[in-house]
């Protein structure tokens, strides 16, 4: 038998060197303070909380790095003493491996807390844990408040080898009110993202508003330093979000995917939605405003597990690289928790690493859709640029329309049908500023050889210029692209001439077919005169 190297001193062969483990685990897994606090919010939701109050406060301290304290209070079901003790153990969850909720591994509370602070104290109380006398908290119906804690310094000094047994608090913090709940406090915070409370709060609002948007829309109330957290929708689709206005692109895609590539018996569903952002409505926003609402450099895919966002990035795009035009669409992927391994979800729930079989299943369709949306955004920006050229003529026509006899309410059926068609391909036509915005000019290929045609309904008149006509190529476009000082004025007058012709045609009751035929013959004659051949 081998003897100990130092006589009677017993060699420590425990699986974990606790003092070193606790220091090493502080560096594992979390991207920042918002990610760590998200773990506590997960626990609150799992406990059935409907209200969660996050507080970030500066405390008097000789050490600036530890002068901020963070707390999370909820009105969930609370924990029994034994459950509290398990919750503070690494891997000690009573729900280990349970995929029905937000947590699975029992690492969230201790790991998240000690990644940011040197001490975490947890107070918890349940409706069933009533005091035996009215002395505690002043009422016979007041529940007992239990507390326990973890302290990095005590663990490093080998003064704490296990989670302290929860004890009843004789004078609990004032926040411990209500029939049940949990109050988690971080003190000696030496690893927060920032030393300024305002900066930490601003980052929390952005990150948590996006991650927990689905829960907020369903009624969960989260406050940060007393202010209600607003949900942020990266798809810009939900009308309850602070910023909305996007449109769904296509139908929701659904994929049935294996949880394990080699096992066909276990499968789960993946649901994918794409949205298209309103280029015509938002292109005029200032750069600061675009950054504020997350538009600039915000292209990406939101990956959502059980209603909670676990990652946001450039996923399932194959060989497609991110471009500026990709800022104008968004994608959300929701998946069943049984697919955690396929998505490469870790215990921190803040990163996805899709496996090969999942990439193979989703990438072809998602990449193709992304490329289509990129092309549509590019086309929409070109249309915006082109429409800017018409703004002066449109403005003059709208200002002087009151001088003319009103157009007939009953438009020609062909002109009305063309209006509906143009609204699909030119979203700006659906975004009139007000009722006096009656005239529009667009470039659009027409079905015959006319230089221009018109779309008309009860309120609006659209002049449609045919970019394939020789007059457009030889005269109008060079004038539109010209840099001479008088070019914009000449172009506006030419556009007004054509608007006048289109309006006269729209106003001619019962003569529209004959006038349309005359316009076609005139266009063909003009083309013959202008063609070099």
One Martini backbone bead per residue (centre of mass of N, CA, C, O) as a GRO file, in nm:
protein
  533
    1UNK     BB    1   0.097   0.036   0.022
    2UNK     BB    2   0.058   0.362  -0.016
    3UNK     BB    3   0.191   0.646   0.103
    4UNK     BB    4   0.187   0.937   0.213
    5UNK     BB    5   0.393   1.202   0.139
    6UNK     BB    6   0.303   1.345   0.443
    7UNK     BB    7   0.238   1.118   0.612
    8UNK     BB    8  -0.063   1.190   0.777
    9UNK     BB    9  -0.135   1.343   0.538
   10UNK     BB   10  -0.411   1.378   0.340
   11UNK     BB   11  -0.491   1.332   0.024
   12UNK     BB   12  -0.662   1.524  -0.214
   13UNK     BB   13  -0.923   1.337  -0.420
   14UNK     BB   14  -1.127   1.509  -0.518
   15UNK     BB   15  -1.298   1.590  -0.796
   16UNK     BB   16  -1.315   1.879  -0.657
   17UNK     BB   17  -1.151   2.189  -0.637
   18UNK     BB   18  -1.331   2.418  -0.496
   19UNK     BB   19  -1.156   2.681  -0.481
   20UNK     BB   20  -1.087   2.666  -0.796
   21UNK     BB   21  -1.359   2.619  -0.926
   22UNK     BB   22  -1.503   2.888  -0.842
   23UNK     BB   23  -1.304   3.065  -1.009
   24UNK     BB   24  -1.334   2.931  -1.291
   25UNK     BB   25  -1.655   2.945  -1.324
   26UNK     BB   26  -1.672   3.263  -1.354
   27UNK     BB   27  -1.564   3.234  -1.673
   28UNK     BB   28  -1.823   3.068  -1.763
   29UNK     BB   29  -2.047   3.141  -2.053
   30UNK     BB   30  -2.086   3.456  -2.011
   31UNK     BB   31  -2.128   3.757  -2.188
   32UNK     BB   32  -2.295   3.902  -1.943
   33UNK     BB   33  -2.512   4.060  -1.739
   34UNK     BB   34  -2.771   4.002  -1.903
   35UNK     BB   35  -2.734   3.694  -1.915
   36UNK     BB   36  -2.734   3.644  -1.608
   37UNK     BB   37  -3.012   3.772  -1.544
   38UNK     BB   38  -3.177   3.587  -1.730
   39UNK     BB   39  -3.160   3.342  -1.542
   40UNK     BB   40  -3.340   3.464  -1.319
   41UNK     BB   41  -3.586   3.506  -1.497
   42UNK     BB   42  -3.628   3.214  -1.565
   43UNK     BB   43  -3.688   3.123  -1.273
   44UNK     BB   44  -3.937   3.302  -1.234
   45UNK     BB   45  -4.106   3.182  -1.461
   46UNK     BB   46  -4.094   2.888  -1.356
   47UNK     BB   47  -4.247   2.998  -1.080
   48UNK     BB   48  -4.497   3.187  -1.194
   49UNK     BB   49  -4.439   3.469  -1.255
   50UNK     BB   50  -4.580   3.816  -1.313
   51UNK     BB   51  -4.349   3.963  -1.139
   52UNK     BB   52  -4.044   4.157  -1.209
   53UNK     BB   53  -3.774   4.300  -1.012
   54UNK     BB   54  -3.512   4.510  -1.110
   55UNK     BB   55  -3.203   4.606  -0.939
   56UNK     BB   56  -2.974   4.890  -0.978
   57UNK     BB   57  -2.730   4.984  -0.728
   58UNK     BB   58  -2.564   5.219  -0.547
   59UNK     BB   59  -2.303   5.177  -0.307
   60UNK     BB   60  -2.134   5.222  -0.034
   61UNK     BB   61  -1.773   5.215  -0.109
   62UNK     BB   62  -1.425   5.157  -0.128
   63UNK     BB   63  -1.503   4.982  -0.383
   64UNK     BB   64  -1.597   5.051  -0.697
   65UNK     BB   65  -1.637   4.756  -0.819
   66UNK     BB   66  -1.847   4.696  -0.548
   67UNK     BB   67  -2.083   4.938  -0.550
   68UNK     BB   68  -2.278   4.736  -0.690
   69UNK     BB   69  -2.619   4.625  -0.677
   70UNK     BB   70  -2.818   4.326  -0.735
   71UNK     BB   71  -3.173   4.256  -0.800
   72UNK     BB   72  -3.434   3.989  -0.779
   73UNK     BB   73  -3.791   4.008  -0.790
   74UNK     BB   74  -4.067   3.783  -0.708
   75UNK     BB   75  -4.415   3.619  -0.735
   76UNK     BB   76  -4.371   3.340  -0.697
   77UNK     BB   77  -4.376   3.025  -0.525
   78UNK     BB   78  -4.119   2.958  -0.425
   79UNK     BB   79  -3.923   2.793  -0.156
   80UNK     BB   80  -3.817   2.544  -0.001
   81UNK     BB   81  -3.550   2.479   0.187
   82UNK     BB   82  -3.444   2.240   0.016
   83UNK     BB   83  -3.465   2.383  -0.260
   84UNK     BB   84  -3.276   2.617  -0.199
   85UNK     BB   85  -3.023   2.449  -0.154
   86UNK     BB   86  -3.021   2.322  -0.438
   87UNK     BB   87  -3.019   2.591  -0.609
   88UNK     BB   88  -2.710   2.657  -0.496
   89UNK     BB   89  -2.624   2.427  -0.660
   90UNK     BB   90  -2.431   2.268  -0.884
   91UNK     BB   91  -2.680   2.078  -1.027
   92UNK     BB   92  -2.942   2.109  -0.804
   93UNK     BB   93  -3.189   2.060  -0.958
   94UNK     BB   94  -3.534   1.953  -0.963
   95UNK     BB   95  -3.520   1.984  -1.312
   96UNK     BB   96  -3.336   1.784  -1.429
   97UNK     BB   97  -3.389   1.742  -1.779
   98UNK     BB   98  -3.624   1.938  -1.810
   99UNK     BB   99  -3.803   2.055  -2.114
  100UNK     BB  100  -4.066   2.231  -2.027
  101UNK     BB  101  -3.877   2.464  -1.971
  102UNK     BB  102  -3.596   2.682  -1.927
  103UNK     BB  103  -3.466   2.457  -1.754
  104UNK     BB  104  -3.209   2.168  -1.689
  105UNK     BB  105  -2.918   2.187  -1.498
  106UNK     BB  106  -2.874   2.376  -1.230
  107UNK     BB  107  -2.675   2.647  -1.303
  108UNK     BB  108  -2.795   2.935  -1.300
  109UNK     BB  109  -2.782   3.070  -1.019
  110UNK     BB  110  -2.479   3.027  -0.937
  111UNK     BB  111  -2.335   3.092  -1.206
  112UNK     BB  112  -2.451   3.373  -1.267
  113UNK     BB  113  -2.387   3.514  -0.999
  114UNK     BB  114  -2.065   3.447  -0.982
  115UNK     BB  115  -1.999   3.597  -1.256
  116UNK     BB  116  -2.062   3.897  -1.098
  117UNK     BB  117  -2.031   3.794  -0.794
  118UNK     BB  118  -1.916   3.712  -0.457
  119UNK     BB  119  -2.228   3.735  -0.367
  120UNK     BB  120  -2.520   3.532  -0.280
  121UNK     BB  121  -2.860   3.606  -0.183
  122UNK     BB  122  -3.148   3.410  -0.068
  123UNK     BB  123  -3.495   3.477  -0.065
  124UNK     BB  124  -3.781   3.280   0.062
  125UNK     BB  125  -4.144   3.222   0.007
  126UNK     BB  126  -4.452   3.068   0.118
  127UNK     BB  127  -4.787   3.022   0.164
  128UNK     BB  128  -4.747   2.754   0.359
  129UNK     BB  129  -4.521   2.916   0.546
  130UNK     BB  130  -4.627   2.965   0.850
  131UNK     BB  131  -4.641   3.115   1.130
  132UNK     BB  132  -4.700   3.040   1.478
  133UNK     BB  133  -4.673   3.350   1.521
  134UNK     BB  134  -4.719   3.705   1.536
  135UNK     BB  135  -4.414   3.800   1.561
  136UNK     BB  136  -4.369   3.733   1.268
  137UNK     BB  137  -4.425   4.015   1.080
  138UNK     BB  138  -4.708   4.077   1.251
  139UNK     BB  139  -4.845   3.793   1.145
  140UNK     BB  140  -5.003   3.486   1.114
  141UNK     BB  141  -5.001   3.502   0.777
  142UNK     BB  142  -4.705   3.513   0.763
  143UNK     BB  143  -4.447   3.406   0.600
  144UNK     BB  144  -4.170   3.245   0.587
  145UNK     BB  145  -3.827   3.349   0.569
  146UNK     BB  146  -3.571   3.227   0.373
  147UNK     BB  147  -3.206   3.173   0.384
  148UNK     BB  148  -2.918   3.188   0.160
  149UNK     BB  149  -2.569   3.126   0.046
  150UNK     BB  150  -2.285   3.256  -0.144
  151UNK     BB  151  -1.911   3.269  -0.103
  152UNK     BB  152  -1.616   3.304  -0.247
  153UNK     BB  153  -1.421   3.366  -0.009
  154UNK     BB  154  -1.507   3.128   0.171
  155UNK     BB  155  -1.435   2.908  -0.032
  156UNK     BB  156  -1.131   2.979  -0.072
  157UNK     BB  157  -1.087   2.950   0.256
  158UNK     BB  158  -1.250   2.687   0.340
  159UNK     BB  159  -1.537   2.779   0.494
  160UNK     BB  160  -1.702   2.654   0.237
  161UNK     BB  161  -1.846   2.325   0.142
  162UNK     BB  162  -2.151   2.411   0.168
  163UNK     BB  163  -2.468   2.476   0.172
  164UNK     BB  164  -2.637   2.649   0.371
  165UNK     BB  165  -2.873   2.622   0.586
  166UNK     BB  166  -3.170   2.730   0.593
  167UNK     BB  167  -3.308   3.031   0.736
  168UNK     BB  168  -3.479   3.224   0.938
  169UNK     BB  169  -3.596   3.552   0.909
  170UNK     BB  170  -3.661   3.800   1.131
  171UNK     BB  171  -3.558   4.056   0.929
  172UNK     BB  172  -3.660   4.109   0.646
  173UNK     BB  173  -3.669   4.247   0.371
  174UNK     BB  174  -3.897   4.471   0.236
  175UNK     BB  175  -3.940   4.300  -0.037
  176UNK     BB  176  -4.071   4.061   0.142
  177UNK     BB  177  -4.365   4.026  -0.008
  178UNK     BB  178  -4.631   3.848   0.009
  179UNK     BB  179  -4.718   3.511  -0.025
  180UNK     BB  180  -4.484   3.491  -0.252
  181UNK     BB  181  -4.124   3.435  -0.322
  182UNK     BB  182  -3.814   3.590  -0.460
  183UNK     BB  183  -3.480   3.711  -0.341
  184UNK     BB  184  -3.204   3.827  -0.528
  185UNK     BB  185  -2.862   3.899  -0.418
  186UNK     BB  186  -2.597   4.107  -0.526
  187UNK     BB  187  -2.267   4.125  -0.401
  188UNK     BB  188  -1.971   4.222  -0.477
  189UNK     BB  189  -1.951   4.351  -0.773
  190UNK     BB  190  -1.671   4.263  -1.004
  191UNK     BB  191  -1.827   4.172  -1.313
  192UNK     BB  192  -1.948   4.393  -1.450
  193UNK     BB  193  -1.977   4.568  -1.743
  194UNK     BB  194  -2.025   4.826  -1.553
  195UNK     BB  195  -2.002   5.119  -1.331
  196UNK     BB  196  -2.268   5.225  -1.450
  197UNK     BB  197  -2.594   5.220  -1.399
  198UNK     BB  198  -2.710   5.342  -1.667
  199UNK     BB  199  -2.563   5.143  -1.857
  200UNK     BB  200  -2.675   4.880  -1.750
  201UNK     BB  201  -2.975   4.948  -1.793
  202UNK     BB  202  -2.967   4.992  -2.099
  203UNK     BB  203  -2.875   4.702  -2.169
  204UNK     BB  204  -3.107   4.553  -2.033
  205UNK     BB  205  -3.339   4.668  -2.199
  206UNK     BB  206  -3.245   4.557  -2.474
  207UNK     BB  207  -3.206   4.250  -2.406
  208UNK     BB  208  -3.468   4.174  -2.240
  209UNK     BB  209  -3.682   4.283  -2.441
  210UNK     BB  210  -3.605   4.059  -2.651
  211UNK     BB  211  -3.589   3.781  -2.499
  212UNK     BB  212  -3.895   3.841  -2.340
  213UNK     BB  213  -4.130   3.923  -2.539
  214UNK     BB  214  -4.339   3.691  -2.526
  215UNK     BB  215  -4.402   3.725  -2.221
  216UNK     BB  216  -4.488   4.020  -2.224
  217UNK     BB  217  -4.728   3.980  -2.424
  218UNK     BB  218  -4.863   3.771  -2.202
  219UNK     BB  219  -4.812   3.966  -1.911
  220UNK     BB  220  -4.539   4.015  -1.824
  221UNK     BB  221  -4.376   4.201  -1.555
  222UNK     BB  222  -4.099   4.417  -1.603
  223UNK     BB  223  -3.859   4.579  -1.396
  224UNK     BB  224  -3.626   4.869  -1.400
  225UNK     BB  225  -3.604   5.073  -1.160
  226UNK     BB  226  -3.943   5.092  -1.199
  227UNK     BB  227  -3.939   5.041  -1.504
  228UNK     BB  228  -4.103   4.936  -1.766
  229UNK     BB  229  -4.058   4.679  -1.981
  230UNK     BB  230  -4.012   4.675  -2.320
  231UNK     BB  231  -4.079   4.523  -2.597
  232UNK     BB  232  -3.861   4.378  -2.849
  233UNK     BB  233  -3.899   4.347  -3.203
  234UNK     BB  234  -3.693   4.218  -3.452
  235UNK     BB  235  -3.942   4.204  -3.669
  236UNK     BB  236  -4.147   4.447  -3.657
  237UNK     BB  237  -4.463   4.321  -3.600
  238UNK     BB  238  -4.564   4.385  -3.324
  239UNK     BB  239  -4.791   4.623  -3.201
  240UNK     BB  240  -4.675   4.612  -2.891
  241UNK     BB  241  -4.431   4.730  -2.978
  242UNK     BB  242  -4.239   5.003  -3.006
  243UNK     BB  243  -4.156   4.879  -3.294
  244UNK     BB  244  -4.336   4.888  -3.606
  245UNK     BB  245  -4.419   4.773  -3.974
  246UNK     BB  246  -4.390   4.507  -4.072
  247UNK     BB  247  -4.394   4.224  -4.302
  248UNK     BB  248  -4.481   3.937  -4.397
  249UNK     BB  249  -4.292   3.674  -4.564
  250UNK     BB  250  -4.481   3.474  -4.635
  251UNK     BB  251  -4.489   3.171  -4.500
  252UNK     BB  252  -4.463   2.956  -4.266
  253UNK     BB  253  -4.209   2.748  -4.175
  254UNK     BB  254  -4.178   2.381  -4.161
  255UNK     BB  255  -3.973   2.151  -3.959
  256UNK     BB  256  -3.879   1.816  -3.936
  257UNK     BB  257  -3.649   1.711  -3.680
  258UNK     BB  258  -3.388   1.559  -3.559
  259UNK     BB  259  -3.234   1.531  -3.257
  260UNK     BB  260  -3.082   1.287  -3.393
  261UNK     BB  261  -2.926   1.181  -3.670
  262UNK     BB  262  -2.943   0.853  -3.573
  263UNK     BB  263  -3.259   0.919  -3.475
  264UNK     BB  264  -3.594   0.875  -3.595
  265UNK     BB  265  -3.781   0.883  -3.326
  266UNK     BB  266  -3.670   1.178  -3.259
  267UNK     BB  267  -3.867   1.472  -3.291
  268UNK     BB  268  -3.898   1.814  -3.416
  269UNK     BB  269  -3.998   2.155  -3.439
  270UNK     BB  270  -3.959   2.411  -3.693
  271UNK     BB  271  -4.010   2.771  -3.697
  272UNK     BB  272  -4.039   3.012  -3.972
  273UNK     BB  273  -3.986   3.373  -3.998
  274UNK     BB  274  -4.040   3.647  -4.221
  275UNK     BB  275  -3.946   3.995  -4.265
  276UNK     BB  276  -4.043   4.317  -4.407
  277UNK     BB  277  -3.923   4.624  -4.434
  278UNK     BB  278  -4.012   4.974  -4.466
  279UNK     BB  279  -3.848   5.153  -4.683
  280UNK     BB  280  -4.035   5.398  -4.757
  281UNK     BB  281  -4.081   5.482  -4.447
  282UNK     BB  282  -3.756   5.454  -4.325
  283UNK     BB  283  -3.535   5.598  -4.507
  284UNK     BB  284  -3.569   5.896  -4.361
  285UNK     BB  285  -3.425   5.826  -4.131
  286UNK     BB  286  -3.203   5.876  -3.920
  287UNK     BB  287  -2.918   5.737  -3.813
  288UNK     BB  288  -2.988   5.752  -3.512
  289UNK     BB  289  -3.269   5.619  -3.536
  290UNK     BB  290  -3.175   5.354  -3.664
  291UNK     BB  291  -3.003   5.274  -3.420
  292UNK     BB  292  -3.219   5.286  -3.196
  293UNK     BB  293  -3.412   5.056  -3.348
  294UNK     BB  294  -3.201   4.841  -3.487
  295UNK     BB  295  -3.139   4.867  -3.800
  296UNK     BB  296  -2.850   4.916  -3.796
  297UNK     BB  297  -2.681   4.628  -3.803
  298UNK     BB  298  -2.950   4.411  -3.751
  299UNK     BB  299  -2.896   4.168  -3.894
  300UNK     BB  300  -3.089   3.856  -3.848
  301UNK     BB  301  -3.138   3.574  -3.619
  302UNK     BB  302  -3.392   3.453  -3.412
  303UNK     BB  303  -3.358   3.228  -3.139
  304UNK     BB  304  -3.626   3.021  -3.007
  305UNK     BB  305  -3.694   2.891  -2.672
  306UNK     BB  306  -3.978   2.864  -2.513
  307UNK     BB  307  -4.007   3.197  -2.573
  308UNK     BB  308  -3.684   3.225  -2.565
  309UNK     BB  309  -3.409   3.389  -2.634
  310UNK     BB  310  -3.072   3.248  -2.720
  311UNK     BB  311  -3.017   3.395  -3.006
  312UNK     BB  312  -2.823   3.629  -3.225
  313UNK     BB  313  -2.772   3.595  -3.586
  314UNK     BB  314  -2.591   3.428  -3.856
  315UNK     BB  315  -2.811   3.189  -3.965
  316UNK     BB  316  -2.858   2.971  -4.227
  317UNK     BB  317  -2.686   3.124  -4.492
  318UNK     BB  318  -2.441   2.994  -4.588
  319UNK     BB  319  -2.286   3.181  -4.851
  320UNK     BB  320  -2.416   3.426  -4.732
  321UNK     BB  321  -2.350   3.753  -4.693
  322UNK     BB  322  -2.348   4.034  -4.523
  323UNK     BB  323  -2.552   4.323  -4.592
  324UNK     BB  324  -2.706   4.622  -4.599
  325UNK     BB  325  -2.983   4.510  -4.716
  326UNK     BB  326  -3.025   4.312  -4.459
  327UNK     BB  327  -3.159   4.531  -4.269
  328UNK     BB  328  -3.462   4.480  -4.431
  329UNK     BB  329  -3.465   4.206  -4.263
  330UNK     BB  330  -3.615   3.919  -4.084
  331UNK     BB  331  -3.568   3.643  -3.840
  332UNK     BB  332  -3.751   3.355  -3.696
  333UNK     BB  333  -3.669   3.081  -3.467
  334UNK     BB  334  -3.859   2.804  -3.361
  335UNK     BB  335  -3.818   2.548  -3.101
  336UNK     BB  336  -3.809   2.249  -2.967
  337UNK     BB  337  -3.649   2.133  -2.683
  338UNK     BB  338  -3.569   1.851  -2.810
  339UNK     BB  339  -3.350   2.033  -2.999
  340UNK     BB  340  -3.101   2.123  -2.836
  341UNK     BB  341  -2.870   1.953  -2.966
  342UNK     BB  342  -2.911   2.051  -3.259
  343UNK     BB  343  -2.857   2.364  -3.160
  344UNK     BB  344  -2.641   2.377  -2.926
  345UNK     BB  345  -2.746   2.401  -2.630
  346UNK     BB  346  -2.664   2.536  -2.335
  347UNK     BB  347  -2.693   2.614  -1.997
  348UNK     BB  348  -2.697   2.937  -2.067
  349UNK     BB  349  -2.888   3.017  -2.312
  350UNK     BB  350  -2.678   3.209  -2.533
  351UNK     BB  351  -2.619   2.973  -2.752
  352UNK     BB  352  -2.576   2.862  -3.094
  353UNK     BB  353  -2.483   2.523  -3.246
  354UNK     BB  354  -2.544   2.394  -3.519
  355UNK     BB  355  -2.591   2.105  -3.664
  356UNK     BB  356  -2.548   1.946  -3.957
  357UNK     BB  357  -2.844   1.835  -3.999
  358UNK     BB  358  -2.976   2.114  -3.956
  359UNK     BB  359  -2.836   2.273  -4.176
  360UNK     BB  360  -2.935   2.089  -4.408
  361UNK     BB  361  -3.247   2.144  -4.361
  362UNK     BB  362  -3.249   2.482  -4.358
  363UNK     BB  363  -3.056   2.646  -4.548
  364UNK     BB  364  -3.175   2.648  -4.835
  365UNK     BB  365  -3.440   2.812  -4.768
  366UNK     BB  366  -3.314   3.051  -4.607
  367UNK     BB  367  -3.116   3.153  -4.818
  368UNK     BB  368  -3.318   3.205  -5.047
  369UNK     BB  369  -3.489   3.411  -4.890
  370UNK     BB  370  -3.264   3.614  -4.829
  371UNK     BB  371  -3.199   3.679  -5.125
  372UNK     BB  372  -3.476   3.783  -5.201
  373UNK     BB  373  -3.486   4.015  -4.988
  374UNK     BB  374  -3.238   4.162  -5.085
  375UNK     BB  375  -3.352   4.225  -5.369
  376UNK     BB  376  -3.599   4.386  -5.267
  377UNK     BB  377  -3.440   4.604  -5.118
  378UNK     BB  378  -3.286   4.707  -5.359
  379UNK     BB  379  -3.535   4.785  -5.528
  380UNK     BB  380  -3.662   4.979  -5.321
  381UNK     BB  381  -3.426   5.184  -5.321
  382UNK     BB  382  -3.445   5.254  -5.620
  383UNK     BB  383  -3.737   5.358  -5.603
  384UNK     BB  384  -3.677   5.585  -5.406
  385UNK     BB  385  -3.476   5.732  -5.584
  386UNK     BB  386  -3.675   5.777  -5.819
  387UNK     BB  387  -3.907   5.925  -5.660
  388UNK     BB  388  -3.739   6.181  -5.589
  389UNK     BB  389  -3.755   6.304  -5.879
  390UNK     BB  390  -4.089   6.357  -5.856
  391UNK     BB  391  -4.161   6.550  -5.616
  392UNK     BB  392  -4.206   6.830  -5.749
  393UNK     BB  393  -4.441   6.762  -5.940
  394UNK     BB  394  -4.627   6.644  -5.722
  395UNK     BB  395  -4.648   6.898  -5.550
  396UNK     BB  396  -4.773   7.087  -5.758
  397UNK     BB  397  -5.022   6.917  -5.829
  398UNK     BB  398  -5.138   6.908  -5.538
  399UNK     BB  399  -5.161   7.220  -5.495
  400UNK     BB  400  -5.349   7.262  -5.786
  401UNK     BB  401  -5.606   7.077  -5.785
  402UNK     BB  402  -5.828   7.287  -5.679
  403UNK     BB  403  -5.846   7.431  -5.977
  404UNK     BB  404  -5.995   7.171  -6.060
  405UNK     BB  405  -6.185   6.942  -6.179
  406UNK     BB  406  -6.303   6.677  -6.059
  407UNK     BB  407  -6.270   6.361  -6.058
  408UNK     BB  408  -6.412   6.085  -6.118
  409UNK     BB  409  -6.516   5.830  -5.911
  410UNK     BB  410  -6.543   5.648  -6.167
  411UNK     BB  411  -6.322   5.441  -6.278
  412UNK     BB  412  -6.155   5.272  -6.486
  413UNK     BB  413  -6.106   4.940  -6.469
  414UNK     BB  414  -5.814   4.931  -6.578
  415UNK     BB  415  -5.702   5.154  -6.384
  416UNK     BB  416  -5.776   5.001  -6.119
  417UNK     BB  417  -5.615   4.742  -6.172
  418UNK     BB  418  -5.339   4.880  -6.194
  419UNK     BB  419  -5.333   4.991  -5.907
  420UNK     BB  420  -5.325   4.718  -5.762
  421UNK     BB  421  -5.064   4.620  -5.894
  422UNK     BB  422  -4.878   4.857  -5.803
  423UNK     BB  423  -4.909   4.820  -5.490
  424UNK     BB  424  -4.741   4.556  -5.481
  425UNK     BB  425  -4.462   4.686  -5.621
  426UNK     BB  426  -4.541   4.983  -5.471
  427UNK     BB  427  -4.556   5.071  -5.147
  428UNK     BB  428  -4.577   5.387  -5.162
  429UNK     BB  429  -4.883   5.388  -5.257
  430UNK     BB  430  -4.973   5.300  -4.945
  431UNK     BB  431  -4.811   5.581  -4.821
  432UNK     BB  432  -4.983   5.821  -4.766
  433UNK     BB  433  -4.986   6.110  -4.595
  434UNK     BB  434  -5.265   6.216  -4.730
  435UNK     BB  435  -5.555   6.321  -4.901
  436UNK     BB  436  -5.378   6.536  -5.082
  437UNK     BB  437  -5.221   6.282  -5.200
  438UNK     BB  438  -5.287   6.229  -5.551
  439UNK     BB  439  -4.995   6.228  -5.682
  440UNK     BB  440  -4.804   6.004  -5.902
  441UNK     BB  441  -4.470   5.881  -5.996
  442UNK     BB  442  -4.362   5.611  -6.208
  443UNK     BB  443  -4.166   5.326  -6.288
  444UNK     BB  444  -4.304   5.100  -6.546
  445UNK     BB  445  -4.379   4.834  -6.708
  446UNK     BB  446  -4.572   4.788  -6.988
  447UNK     BB  447  -4.802   4.609  -7.210
  448UNK     BB  448  -4.712   4.819  -7.413
  449UNK     BB  449  -4.585   5.103  -7.624
  450UNK     BB  450  -4.624   5.314  -7.430
  451UNK     BB  451  -4.488   5.581  -7.263
  452UNK     BB  452  -4.767   5.605  -7.111
  453UNK     BB  453  -4.971   5.565  -6.819
  454UNK     BB  454  -5.269   5.496  -6.607
  455UNK     BB  455  -5.373   5.521  -6.269
  456UNK     BB  456  -5.711   5.486  -6.116
  457UNK     BB  457  -5.909   5.624  -5.861
  458UNK     BB  458  -6.100   5.808  -5.655
  459UNK     BB  459  -5.814   5.967  -5.537
  460UNK     BB  460  -5.600   5.872  -5.761
  461UNK     BB  461  -5.300   5.948  -5.962
  462UNK     BB  462  -5.094   5.754  -6.191
  463UNK     BB  463  -4.792   5.796  -6.344
  464UNK     BB  464  -4.664   5.581  -6.609
  465UNK     BB  465  -4.342   5.507  -6.697
  466UNK     BB  466  -4.171   5.382  -6.983
  467UNK     BB  467  -3.840   5.256  -6.992
  468UNK     BB  468  -3.866   5.129  -7.307
  469UNK     BB  469  -3.890   5.395  -7.432
  470UNK     BB  470  -3.722   5.616  -7.631
  471UNK     BB  471  -3.791   5.877  -7.476
  472UNK     BB  472  -3.670   5.784  -7.213
  473UNK     BB  473  -3.378   5.718  -7.311
  474UNK     BB  474  -3.315   5.991  -7.488
  475UNK     BB  475  -3.449   6.218  -7.278
  476UNK     BB  476  -3.542   6.172  -6.985
  477UNK     BB  477  -3.295   6.032  -6.848
  478UNK     BB  478  -3.077   6.243  -6.910
  479UNK     BB  479  -3.233   6.462  -6.754
  480UNK     BB  480  -3.245   6.312  -6.476
  481UNK     BB  481  -2.911   6.274  -6.473
  482UNK     BB  482  -2.848   6.552  -6.478
  483UNK     BB  483  -2.623   6.846  -6.370
  484UNK     BB  484  -2.764   7.076  -6.450
  485UNK     BB  485  -2.931   7.340  -6.318
  486UNK     BB  486  -3.204   7.303  -6.515
  487UNK     BB  487  -3.292   7.003  -6.513
  488UNK     BB  488  -3.505   6.983  -6.281
  489UNK     BB  489  -3.706   7.187  -6.408
  490UNK     BB  490  -3.751   7.046  -6.679
  491UNK     BB  491  -3.847   6.779  -6.566
  492UNK     BB  492  -4.094   6.886  -6.409
  493UNK     BB  493  -4.239   7.001  -6.661
  494UNK     BB  494  -4.263   6.735  -6.813
  495UNK     BB  495  -4.426   6.588  -6.592
  496UNK     BB  496  -4.665   6.789  -6.598
  497UNK     BB  497  -4.747   6.736  -6.887
  498UNK     BB  498  -4.811   6.432  -6.840
  499UNK     BB  499  -5.015   6.469  -6.610
  500UNK     BB  500  -5.217   6.631  -6.776
  501UNK     BB  501  -5.277   6.409  -6.983
  502UNK     BB  502  -5.372   6.195  -6.776
  503UNK     BB  503  -5.601   6.362  -6.648
  504UNK     BB  504  -5.769   6.409  -6.903
  505UNK     BB  505  -5.825   6.111  -6.952
  506UNK     BB  506  -5.965   6.053  -6.673
  507UNK     BB  507  -6.198   6.288  -6.723
  508UNK     BB  508  -6.311   6.123  -6.971
  509UNK     BB  509  -6.618   6.041  -7.025
  510UNK     BB  510  -6.645   5.758  -7.232
  511UNK     BB  511  -6.324   5.801  -7.373
  512UNK     BB  512  -6.094   5.609  -7.282
  513UNK     BB  513  -6.043   5.403  -7.512
  514UNK     BB  514  -5.980   5.616  -7.733
  515UNK     BB  515  -5.744   5.756  -7.581
  516UNK     BB  516  -5.566   5.506  -7.550
  517UNK     BB  517  -5.530   5.466  -7.854
  518UNK     BB  518  -5.407   5.743  -7.910
  519UNK     BB  519  -5.160   5.710  -7.720
  520UNK     BB  520  -5.037   5.469  -7.868
  521UNK     BB  521  -4.999   5.605  -8.145
  522UNK     BB  522  -4.825   5.836  -8.045
  523UNK     BB  523  -4.595   5.656  -7.927
  524UNK     BB  524  -4.522   5.514  -8.195
  525UNK     BB  525  -4.451   5.768  -8.352
  526UNK     BB  526  -4.231   5.867  -8.161
  527UNK     BB  527  -4.051   5.618  -8.189
  528UNK     BB  528  -4.003   5.642  -8.494
  529UNK     BB  529  -3.863   5.927  -8.482
  530UNK     BB  530  -3.628   5.833  -8.264
  531UNK     BB  531  -3.526   5.613  -8.416
  532UNK     BB  532  -3.235   5.518  -8.591
  533UNK     BB  533  -3.351   5.271  -8.777
   0.00000   0.00000   0.00000
